[in-house]
Amino acid sequence: MSSKRNEPYAAIKKPVDLLFGSSVTQPDNKANATNTIAITKIKLPASQPRRYFDPQKLEELSRSIKELGILEPLLVRPLTEGDYELVAGERRYKAALMAGLTEVPVVVREMDDATTYQVRLVENLQREDLNPLEETEGILELLALRIEMTRDEVISHLNRMRNVCDRNSELRHNVMSQPQTQVIEELFGSLGRMSWESFVKNRLPLLNLPADVLEVLRSGTLEYTKARAIARVQDEETRKQLLEDARAYNLSLNEIKKQIREIEQQFLPETLSIKDQVDSTFRKLKQSKVLDDPKKKAKVEKLLAQLEALMKNDKTN
């Protein structure tokens, strides 16, 4: 079974050809040649679509580069005074630095700012480890650039497209015949990842997740399925604590769902006596991993001391 990792570099970047034409990815032979330049001459741009790199995977790639070198050249564009700006291949660039390389293979392209950023967006969308939120935000950024709208305007237009789809009316014709709609349909077709209808139905709702869940998803430190499950927790402090526990203890999805059920039970109308609640709480405390965390253990000790003080005062009254 083939994967993106086994495909040639040019094949991975096929969507760039579809978006911008052959002039970007297939110039004349001279411009298409691979050169080797000092890694110190490569400058990172002020902003990149990708915001998180898994340290363990970077280390693995670094070891591979030490052994085999960089198999796919970095894509750069020329700057002034002999320097270059990285366009695509930031993960390989970072791993090459870790491996101690002083020179790296590159393909040099002349590109304006708009084309450069769109190439970066498309390359980011080809990652194997791309999570659904990153993919959603990347596609929205790409659409915003292509049809010259803000992200909110793109979302509004996509929703209008979906709302008129089932109508056999003049309104449907007006929306679906607009130039922006045609660009949207062409772009989803060129990316080949999903239809625009599926994107509106299944991906846009992700943007409505709580802010703390979105932050964790963007960082790449928690799997999408786990974060989406935790988003069900309504109480903000409880949700933040569960997000922290899920990452700190690498909780499985089943363990997270079990904790959510217990949390939901806590917010149900009180049906147990106070004695039963105390028994239930201490039973859960013994089974949990709270005491493995020094900070949480200190909080538990403080609470136990307060309970002891209450019982001591009760005896003296």
C-alpha positions as CSV (number, residue, x, y, z in Angstrom):
1,M,0.0,0.0,0.0
2,S,1.4,3.4,-1.0
3,S,1.5,6.4,1.2
4,K,2.5,10.0,0.8
5,R,5.8,9.2,2.5
6,N,6.7,6.8,-0.4
7,E,5.6,9.1,-3.2
8,P,8.1,11.2,-5.1
9,Y,8.2,14.9,-4.0
10,A,6.6,16.1,-7.2
11,A,3.7,13.7,-6.8
12,I,3.0,14.9,-3.3
13,K,2.8,18.5,-4.5
14,K,0.4,17.7,-7.4
15,P,-2.3,19.9,-5.9
16,V,0.0,22.9,-6.4
17,D,0.1,22.2,-10.1
18,L,-3.7,22.1,-10.1
19,L,-4.0,25.3,-8.2
20,F,-1.3,27.4,-9.9
21,G,-0.4,25.7,-13.1
22,S,2.8,24.1,-14.2
23,S,4.8,27.4,-14.0
24,V,5.2,27.1,-10.2
25,T,6.2,23.4,-9.8
26,Q,7.5,22.6,-13.3
27,P,9.6,25.5,-14.6
28,D,12.5,25.1,-17.1
29,N,15.2,22.6,-16.4
30,K,17.6,25.2,-15.1
31,A,15.2,26.6,-12.5
32,N,14.1,23.0,-11.6
33,A,17.7,21.9,-10.8
34,T,18.5,20.9,-7.2
35,N,21.3,22.9,-5.6
36,T,23.1,22.5,-2.3
37,I,23.4,25.6,-0.1
38,A,24.5,26.4,3.4
39,I,21.7,25.9,5.9
40,T,22.6,29.2,7.5
41,K,21.5,31.0,4.3
42,I,17.9,29.7,4.7
43,K,15.6,32.0,6.6
44,L,12.2,31.0,8.1
45,P,9.2,33.2,7.2
46,A,7.5,35.4,9.8
47,S,4.5,33.0,9.9
48,Q,3.9,29.4,8.8
49,P,0.6,27.5,8.5
50,R,2.0,24.7,10.6
51,R,2.3,25.6,14.3
52,Y,3.3,22.3,16.0
53,F,6.0,19.7,15.4
54,D,6.0,16.5,17.4
55,P,9.5,16.4,19.1
56,Q,9.7,12.6,19.0
57,K,8.9,12.5,15.2
58,L,11.4,15.3,14.6
59,E,14.1,13.3,16.5
60,E,13.3,10.2,14.4
61,L,13.6,12.2,11.1
62,S,16.8,13.7,12.4
63,R,18.3,10.3,12.9
64,S,17.2,9.2,9.4
65,I,18.8,12.3,7.9
66,K,22.0,11.6,9.7
67,E,22.0,8.1,8.1
68,L,20.6,8.8,4.7
69,G,20.6,12.6,4.2
70,I,17.7,14.6,3.0
71,L,15.9,12.6,0.3
72,E,13.5,15.4,-0.8
73,P,15.0,18.9,-1.4
74,L,13.6,22.0,0.4
75,L,11.7,24.5,-1.7
76,V,13.1,28.1,-1.3
77,R,12.9,31.4,-2.9
78,P,15.7,33.9,-3.3
79,L,16.1,36.9,-1.0
80,T,18.6,39.7,-1.1
81,E,22.3,39.3,-0.4
82,G,22.5,35.6,-1.3
83,D,20.0,34.4,1.4
84,Y,16.8,32.3,0.8
85,E,13.4,32.1,2.4
86,L,12.0,28.6,3.1
87,V,8.8,28.0,1.2
88,A,8.2,24.3,1.9
89,G,9.9,21.6,4.0
90,E,10.1,23.2,7.5
91,R,10.0,19.8,9.2
92,R,13.0,18.6,7.1
93,Y,14.8,21.9,7.8
94,K,14.3,21.6,11.6
95,A,15.4,18.0,11.5
96,A,18.5,18.9,9.4
97,L,19.5,21.4,12.0
98,M,19.1,18.8,14.8
99,A,21.2,16.4,12.7
100,G,24.0,19.0,12.5
101,L,23.9,19.4,8.7
102,T,25.7,22.4,7.4
103,E,24.4,22.1,3.8
104,V,21.0,21.0,2.4
105,P,19.6,20.3,-1.1
106,V,17.2,22.9,-2.3
107,V,15.1,23.8,-5.3
108,V,15.0,27.6,-5.9
109,R,11.9,29.2,-7.2
110,E,11.0,32.8,-8.0
111,M,7.6,33.4,-6.3
112,D,5.6,36.5,-5.2
113,D,4.3,36.6,-1.6
114,A,0.7,35.5,-2.5
115,T,1.9,32.5,-4.4
116,T,4.4,31.6,-1.8
117,Y,1.8,31.6,1.0
118,Q,-0.6,29.5,-1.0
119,V,2.1,26.9,-1.8
120,R,2.8,26.7,2.0
121,L,-0.9,26.2,2.7
122,V,-1.2,23.4,0.1
123,E,2.0,21.7,1.3
124,N,0.7,21.8,4.9
125,L,-2.6,20.2,3.7
126,Q,-0.6,17.2,2.3
127,R,0.8,16.2,5.8
128,E,0.0,12.6,6.9
129,D,-0.4,13.8,10.5
130,L,-2.8,16.6,9.7
131,N,-5.7,16.7,12.2
132,P,-9.2,17.7,11.1
133,L,-9.0,21.1,12.8
134,E,-5.8,22.0,11.1
135,E,-7.2,20.8,7.8
136,T,-10.4,22.9,8.3
137,E,-8.5,26.0,9.1
138,G,-6.0,25.5,6.3
139,I,-8.7,25.0,3.7
140,L,-10.5,28.2,4.9
141,E,-7.2,30.2,4.7
142,L,-6.6,28.9,1.2
143,L,-10.2,29.7,0.1
144,A,-9.9,33.2,1.6
145,L,-6.8,33.9,-0.5
146,R,-8.3,32.5,-3.7
147,I,-11.6,34.3,-3.6
148,E,-10.2,37.4,-1.8
149,M,-12.6,37.3,1.2
150,T,-12.1,37.2,5.0
151,R,-12.4,33.8,6.7
152,D,-15.8,34.8,8.1
153,E,-17.0,35.8,4.7
154,V,-15.9,32.4,3.2
155,I,-17.8,30.6,6.0
156,S,-20.9,32.7,5.3
157,H,-20.7,32.0,1.6
158,L,-20.3,28.2,2.2
159,N,-23.3,28.2,4.4
160,R,-25.3,30.0,1.8
161,M,-24.3,27.4,-0.8
162,R,-25.5,24.6,1.5
163,N,-28.8,26.4,2.3
164,V,-29.8,26.9,-1.3
165,C,-28.6,23.4,-2.5
166,D,-32.0,21.7,-2.1
167,R,-33.9,24.6,-3.7
168,N,-35.0,24.7,-7.3
169,S,-35.2,28.5,-7.4
170,E,-33.7,31.6,-8.8
171,L,-31.9,32.1,-5.4
172,R,-30.1,28.8,-5.9
173,H,-29.0,29.8,-9.4
174,N,-27.7,33.2,-8.2
175,V,-25.6,31.7,-5.4
176,M,-24.3,28.7,-7.3
177,S,-23.4,30.7,-10.4
178,Q,-21.3,33.3,-8.6
179,P,-17.5,33.3,-9.4
180,Q,-16.7,32.6,-5.7
181,T,-18.8,29.5,-5.8
182,Q,-17.0,28.3,-8.9
183,V,-13.6,28.8,-7.4
184,I,-14.7,26.9,-4.2
185,E,-15.9,24.0,-6.3
186,E,-12.7,23.9,-8.3
187,L,-10.5,24.1,-5.3
188,F,-12.2,21.2,-3.5
189,G,-12.0,19.2,-6.7
190,S,-8.3,19.9,-7.0
191,L,-7.5,19.0,-3.4
192,G,-9.4,15.8,-3.7
193,R,-9.9,15.4,0.0
194,M,-13.6,15.9,0.4
195,S,-16.5,17.7,-1.2
196,W,-17.5,21.2,-0.2
197,E,-20.8,19.8,1.0
198,S,-19.0,17.4,3.4
199,F,-16.7,20.2,4.5
200,V,-19.6,22.5,5.5
201,K,-21.5,19.7,7.2
202,N,-18.7,17.9,9.1
203,R,-15.8,20.3,9.4
204,L,-17.2,23.8,10.0
205,P,-18.9,22.7,13.2
206,L,-15.4,22.0,14.7
207,L,-14.8,25.8,14.8
208,N,-17.6,26.0,17.4
209,L,-15.7,23.8,20.0
210,P,-14.8,25.5,23.3
211,A,-11.7,27.8,23.0
212,D,-9.6,25.6,25.4
213,V,-10.3,22.5,23.3
214,L,-9.4,24.3,20.1
215,E,-6.1,25.5,21.6
216,V,-5.2,21.9,22.6
217,L,-6.1,20.6,19.1
218,R,-4.0,23.2,17.4
219,S,-1.0,22.4,19.6
220,G,-1.2,18.8,18.4
221,T,-0.7,17.5,21.9
222,L,-4.0,15.5,22.1
223,E,-5.8,13.4,19.5
224,Y,-8.9,14.8,17.8
225,T,-11.2,12.1,19.0
226,K,-10.2,12.6,22.6
227,A,-10.5,16.4,22.5
228,R,-13.9,16.2,20.8
229,A,-15.2,13.9,23.6
230,I,-13.9,16.2,26.3
231,A,-15.7,19.1,24.6
232,R,-18.9,17.6,25.9
233,V,-18.1,18.7,29.4
234,Q,-19.9,21.9,30.0
235,D,-18.2,23.2,33.2
236,E,-15.1,25.1,32.0
237,E,-12.9,24.3,35.0
238,T,-13.8,20.6,35.0
239,R,-13.1,20.5,31.2
240,K,-9.7,22.2,31.5
241,Q,-8.7,19.8,34.3
242,L,-9.8,16.8,32.1
243,L,-7.8,18.2,29.2
244,E,-4.8,18.5,31.4
245,D,-5.2,15.0,32.8
246,A,-5.7,13.4,29.4
247,R,-2.4,14.8,28.2
248,A,-0.4,14.3,31.4
249,Y,-1.4,10.7,31.9
250,N,-2.0,9.8,28.2
251,L,-5.5,8.6,29.0
252,S,-7.2,6.4,26.5
253,L,-10.4,7.4,24.8
254,N,-12.3,4.8,26.9
255,E,-10.8,6.2,30.1
256,I,-11.8,9.7,29.1
257,K,-15.4,8.6,28.4
258,K,-15.5,6.9,31.7
259,Q,-14.4,10.0,33.5
260,I,-17.0,12.1,31.5
261,R,-19.8,9.8,32.6
262,E,-18.7,10.2,36.2
263,I,-18.5,14.0,35.8
264,E,-22.0,14.0,34.3
265,Q,-23.3,12.0,37.3
266,Q,-21.9,14.7,39.6
267,F,-24.0,17.3,37.9
268,L,-27.2,15.3,38.1
269,P,-29.8,16.3,40.8
270,E,-28.7,15.0,44.2
271,T,-30.1,11.6,44.9
272,L,-27.6,10.1,47.2
273,S,-27.3,10.8,50.9
274,I,-24.3,12.8,52.1
275,K,-22.9,9.6,53.6
276,D,-23.2,7.8,50.3
277,Q,-21.6,10.7,48.4
278,V,-18.6,10.6,50.8
279,D,-18.2,6.9,50.3
280,S,-18.4,7.3,46.5
281,T,-15.9,10.2,46.5
282,F,-13.3,8.3,48.5
283,R,-13.8,5.2,46.5
284,K,-13.2,7.2,43.3
285,L,-10.2,8.9,44.9
286,K,-8.5,5.5,45.6
287,Q,-9.1,4.4,42.0
288,S,-7.9,7.6,40.3
289,K,-4.4,8.7,39.4
290,V,-4.7,12.0,41.3
291,L,-2.3,11.0,44.0
292,D,0.4,10.3,41.4
293,D,0.6,14.0,40.7
294,P,2.6,15.9,43.5
295,K,0.6,19.1,43.1
296,K,-2.8,17.3,43.2
297,K,-1.6,15.2,46.1
298,A,-0.9,18.3,48.0
299,K,-4.4,19.6,47.4
300,V,-5.9,16.3,48.5
301,E,-3.8,16.4,51.7
302,K,-5.0,20.0,52.4
303,L,-8.6,19.0,51.9
304,L,-8.2,15.9,54.2
305,A,-6.7,18.2,56.9
306,Q,-9.7,20.5,56.6
307,L,-12.0,17.5,57.0
308,E,-10.0,16.3,60.1
309,A,-10.3,19.8,61.5
310,L,-14.1,19.8,61.0
311,M,-14.5,16.5,62.7
312,K,-12.2,17.6,65.6
313,N,-14.3,20.8,66.1
314,D,-17.5,18.7,66.0
315,K,-16.2,16.6,68.9
316,T,-15.3,19.7,71.0
317,N,-18.7,21.4,70.5
